[in-house]
Amino acid sequence: MSEHSEGHISIWFFNGVLLTIYGVLIFAAGLYGLKEPPKVVLAELHAGVWWGAFLLIIGIFYTYHFWPKKFA
């Protein structure tokens, strides 16, 4: 079976959309954390910014790569 069957939408497209949405939300929360730093250990590493950016990049890649070409 081919990667993109005609008339079918790949599950990876939906995973990409979901990762993109989560990436935007986590990245935005991380940027807010730069302004109002949380009182947690290792807050100076800004994990929310890095993790949000990573999810955003992976999500955009999957969404673009598995974008449905044609609908039946």
Residue pairs with C-beta under 8 A, 6 or more apart in sequence:
3 10
4 10
4 66
4 68
4 69
6 70
6 72
7 70
7 71
7 72
8 72
9 68
9 71
10 66
10 68
12 62
12 65
12 66
13 62
13 63
13 66
13 67
13 68
15 62
16 58
16 59
16 60
16 61
16 62
16 63
16 64
16 65
16 66
17 59
17 63
18 59
19 55
19 56
19 58
19 59
19 62
20 55
20 56
20 59
20 60
20 63
21 59
22 55
22 59
23 52
23 53
23 54
23 55
23 56
23 57
23 58
23 59
24 52
24 56
25 52
26 48
26 51
26 52
26 55
27 48
27 49
27 52
27 53
27 55
27 56
28 52
29 48
29 52
30 46
30 47
30 48
30 49
30 50
30 51
30 52
31 49
33 43
33 46
33 48
33 49
34 46
34 49
37 43
